[in-house]
Amino acid sequence: MTTPIDLYYWPTPNGWKITIALEEMELPYKLHLVNIGKGDQFDPEFLKIAPNNRMPAIVDPEGPDGAPIPIFESGAILQYLARKTGLFGGPTERDRIAVDQWLMWQMGGLGPMAGQAHHFIKYAPTMDPPQDLPYAKDRYRNETGRLLRVLDTRLGESEYVAGDFYSIADMAIWPWASLWEGQEQTIEDKPNLARWLDLVAARPAVQRGRAVAEESRGAGATDREAQKILFGQKG
C-alpha cells in the first residue's frame, strides 16, 4: 500500500485505538483533526463519512476492489484494518473469535461505562449549573470497577486479552483501561491488569499512537460552549 489512509481523529481513547493500530500495522495515514469541542463533528462533509457525528473515522482510498471506502465506528475500523493487512486479528479462527469477543466487550462495556465515569466524575461538576450527582458517579465508577476486575481475571489466564498474542482487542481496550486513575479505580488489587498495562505501554507503536496530537487533548473540555457541544446541549 502506498496511498495514505485519511484518518479523522481527536486525541481521545477511541481516537488512540486507530492511531495505535495504524502505527502497529505500519500503514501510512494523513491526519485530519476533528475538534469535537468546536463542533467539527457536525460538519456536513464529515457527516458523509461518519453519520453518527463521532470520530474516529477513516477513508481508505485503496478499499475493497481498489475503490475508496469510508468507515466509522472504531471497532469496525480495527476489524477492517486487521482483515486488510492480515495482522493482529488472530492467527486461527478460534483466536479470531476470541479477539472479536473482547473487542465487542470493549465497545459495549468498558468504553461506554468508563466514558460515563469520566463524564460524571470530571466534567459534570464543572458544568453550569454544576451537576455533581453522587448516584451517577457511584453507578459508573462501580460498573467500571467490575469490568476491570473481569479484565484482570482474564489477564491472569493469558498474556494478552485474547490469548498469547497481541491483537486489535488489546489496542481497543488499553486506551480506556490506561485511564484508570481518572475513573477513580485502583490497580494495586489487579496485578494482572497492571502487568498488561505496562506490557502494552512499552510498545513503541503504542507510544507513537498515543502521542498523536497530544497537545490538543482536553482543549476546551471545561469551556461552557464546548461543553454544550460535547454533552448534547447544542447540536
C-alpha positions as CSV (number, residue, x, y, z in Angstrom):
1,M,0.0,0.0,0.0
2,T,1.3,3.4,-0.9
3,T,-1.6,5.8,-0.7
4,P,-2.2,7.1,2.9
5,I,-5.4,6.4,4.7
6,D,-7.3,9.6,5.7
7,L,-7.8,9.5,9.5
8,Y,-10.4,11.8,11.1
9,Y,-9.2,12.0,14.7
10,W,-9.2,13.7,18.1
11,P,-6.9,12.6,20.9
12,T,-9.4,10.6,23.0
13,P,-9.3,6.9,23.9
14,N,-11.4,6.0,20.9
15,G,-9.1,8.0,18.6
16,W,-6.0,6.4,20.1
17,K,-7.3,2.9,19.1
18,I,-6.8,3.8,15.5
19,T,-3.6,5.7,15.6
20,I,-2.1,2.8,17.6
21,A,-3.4,0.3,15.0
22,L,-2.1,2.3,12.1
23,E,1.3,2.6,13.8
24,E,1.4,-1.1,14.7
25,M,0.5,-2.1,11.1
26,E,2.9,0.5,9.6
27,L,0.2,1.9,7.4
28,P,0.7,5.5,6.2
29,Y,-2.1,7.9,7.1
30,K,-3.0,11.5,6.7
31,L,-4.3,13.2,9.9
32,H,-7.4,15.3,9.9
33,L,-8.1,16.7,13.3
34,V,-11.8,16.8,14.2
35,N,-12.0,19.3,17.1
36,I,-15.0,17.9,19.0
37,G,-15.0,20.9,21.4
38,K,-15.6,23.2,18.5
39,G,-18.2,21.1,16.7
40,D,-16.2,19.9,13.8
41,Q,-18.0,16.6,14.1
42,F,-21.2,18.3,12.8
43,D,-19.5,19.5,9.6
44,P,-21.6,18.2,6.6
45,E,-18.5,16.8,4.9
46,F,-17.5,14.9,8.0
47,L,-21.1,13.6,8.4
48,K,-20.8,12.0,4.9
49,I,-18.1,9.8,6.4
50,A,-19.4,9.4,9.9
51,P,-23.2,9.9,10.0
52,N,-23.3,9.4,13.8
53,N,-21.2,12.6,14.2
54,R,-18.5,10.7,16.1
55,M,-14.8,10.3,15.5
56,P,-12.6,8.4,14.7
57,A,-13.4,7.6,11.1
58,I,-11.3,6.7,8.1
59,V,-11.4,6.8,4.3
60,D,-9.2,4.2,2.7
61,P,-8.5,5.2,-0.9
62,E,-7.5,1.6,-1.6
63,G,-10.6,-0.1,-0.2
64,P,-12.2,-3.4,-1.5
65,D,-11.7,-3.9,-5.2
66,G,-9.4,-0.9,-5.2
67,A,-12.2,1.6,-4.6
68,P,-12.3,4.2,-1.8
69,I,-14.3,3.3,1.3
70,P,-15.3,5.4,4.3
71,I,-15.6,3.6,7.7
72,F,-16.9,4.9,11.0
73,E,-17.0,3.2,14.5
74,S,-13.6,2.4,16.0
75,G,-14.3,-1.3,16.4
76,A,-15.3,-1.6,12.7
77,I,-12.2,0.3,11.7
78,L,-10.0,-2.1,13.7
79,Q,-11.6,-5.2,12.2
80,Y,-11.3,-3.7,8.7
81,L,-7.6,-2.9,9.1
82,A,-6.9,-6.3,10.6
83,R,-8.5,-8.0,7.6
84,K,-6.8,-5.7,5.2
85,T,-3.3,-6.3,6.5
86,G,-3.7,-9.8,7.9
87,L,-2.3,-8.5,11.1
88,F,-3.4,-8.6,14.8
89,G,-6.7,-10.3,14.1
90,G,-5.7,-13.6,15.5
91,P,-3.8,-16.5,13.8
92,T,-6.6,-19.1,13.9
93,E,-10.4,-19.0,13.6
94,R,-10.7,-19.7,17.3
95,D,-8.3,-16.9,18.0
96,R,-10.3,-14.6,15.8
97,I,-13.4,-15.4,17.7
98,A,-11.7,-14.5,21.0
99,V,-10.5,-11.3,19.5
100,D,-14.0,-10.3,18.4
101,Q,-15.4,-11.2,21.8
102,W,-13.1,-8.9,23.7
103,L,-13.4,-6.2,21.1
104,M,-17.1,-6.2,21.5
105,W,-16.7,-6.3,25.3
106,Q,-14.8,-3.1,25.0
107,M,-17.2,-1.4,22.6
108,G,-20.3,-2.4,24.5
109,G,-18.9,-2.4,28.1
110,L,-15.7,-0.8,29.1
111,G,-15.7,2.1,26.7
112,P,-19.2,3.4,27.5
113,M,-19.1,2.7,31.2
114,A,-15.6,4.3,31.6
115,G,-16.7,7.2,29.4
116,Q,-19.7,7.9,31.7
117,A,-17.5,7.6,34.7
118,H,-15.2,10.2,33.3
119,H,-18.1,12.4,32.5
120,F,-19.8,12.4,35.9
121,I,-16.6,12.4,37.9
122,K,-14.7,15.1,36.0
123,Y,-16.9,17.1,33.7
124,A,-20.4,17.2,35.1
125,P,-19.4,19.0,38.3
126,T,-17.9,21.8,36.2
127,M,-21.0,22.5,34.2
128,D,-23.3,25.5,34.5
129,P,-25.1,24.8,36.7
130,P,-22.9,22.1,38.3
131,Q,-24.1,18.6,38.1
132,D,-22.5,16.8,41.0
133,L,-24.5,13.6,41.1
134,P,-23.4,11.0,43.7
135,Y,-25.7,8.3,42.3
136,A,-24.3,8.7,38.8
137,K,-20.7,8.8,40.0
138,D,-21.2,5.6,42.0
139,R,-23.1,3.8,39.3
140,Y,-20.5,4.3,36.6
141,R,-17.4,4.1,38.9
142,N,-18.7,0.8,40.3
143,E,-19.5,-0.7,36.9
144,T,-16.1,0.3,35.5
145,G,-14.5,-1.3,38.5
146,R,-16.4,-4.5,37.9
147,L,-15.3,-4.6,34.2
148,L,-11.7,-4.0,35.2
149,R,-11.9,-7.0,37.6
150,V,-13.3,-9.1,34.7
151,L,-10.3,-7.9,32.6
152,D,-7.8,-8.7,35.5
153,T,-9.2,-12.2,35.8
154,R,-8.9,-12.8,32.0
155,L,-5.3,-11.5,32.1
156,G,-4.5,-14.0,34.8
157,E,-5.2,-16.7,32.2
158,S,-3.3,-15.3,29.2
159,E,-0.5,-12.8,28.4
160,Y,-2.8,-10.7,26.2
161,V,-6.5,-10.2,26.2
162,A,-7.5,-12.7,23.5
163,G,-4.7,-15.2,24.2
164,D,-0.9,-15.5,24.0
165,F,-0.8,-13.0,21.1
166,Y,-1.2,-9.2,20.8
167,S,-4.3,-8.1,18.9
168,I,-6.7,-5.4,18.0
169,A,-8.6,-6.3,21.2
170,D,-5.6,-5.1,23.2
171,M,-5.4,-1.9,21.0
172,A,-9.1,-1.2,21.7
173,I,-9.0,-1.9,25.5
174,W,-5.7,-0.4,26.5
175,P,-6.6,3.3,25.8
176,W,-9.6,3.1,28.2
177,A,-8.0,0.9,30.8
178,S,-4.9,3.1,30.9
179,L,-7.0,5.9,32.3
180,W,-8.0,4.0,35.4
181,E,-6.9,6.9,37.7
182,G,-9.4,9.3,36.1
183,Q,-12.1,6.7,36.5
184,E,-11.2,6.6,40.3
185,Q,-10.1,2.9,40.2
186,T,-7.3,1.1,41.8
187,I,-4.9,-1.4,40.2
188,E,-3.0,-2.5,43.3
189,D,-5.5,-5.2,43.7
190,K,-5.4,-6.1,40.0
191,P,-1.8,-7.4,39.4
192,N,-2.6,-9.0,36.0
193,L,-4.1,-5.8,34.7
194,A,-1.1,-3.8,36.0
195,R,1.3,-6.2,34.2
196,W,-0.6,-5.9,30.9
197,L,-0.9,-2.1,31.1
198,D,2.9,-1.8,31.3
199,L,3.5,-4.5,28.7
200,V,1.3,-2.7,26.1
201,A,2.5,0.7,27.1
202,A,6.1,-0.3,26.4
203,R,5.4,-1.0,22.7
204,P,6.9,1.8,20.5
205,A,3.9,1.9,18.2
206,V,1.6,2.3,21.2
207,Q,3.7,5.2,22.4
208,R,3.6,6.8,18.9
209,G,-0.1,6.3,18.5
210,R,-0.9,7.7,22.0
211,A,1.2,10.8,21.3
212,V,-0.6,11.9,18.1
213,A,-1.9,15.5,18.7
214,E,-1.5,15.0,22.4
215,E,-1.1,18.8,22.8
216,S,-4.8,19.2,21.9
217,R,-6.1,16.7,24.5
218,G,-8.6,18.2,26.9
219,A,-8.7,21.5,25.0
220,G,-11.9,23.3,25.7
221,A,-13.4,20.4,27.8
222,T,-14.3,22.8,30.7
223,D,-15.3,25.7,28.4
224,R,-19.0,26.4,28.6
225,E,-19.7,26.5,24.9
226,A,-17.5,23.4,24.3
227,Q,-19.5,21.6,27.0
228,K,-22.8,22.4,25.2
229,I,-21.4,20.8,22.1
230,L,-19.7,17.9,23.7
231,F,-22.5,16.9,26.0
232,G,-25.5,17.3,23.8
233,Q,-26.9,20.6,24.9
234,K,-26.2,22.1,21.5
235,G,-26.2,20.4,18.1
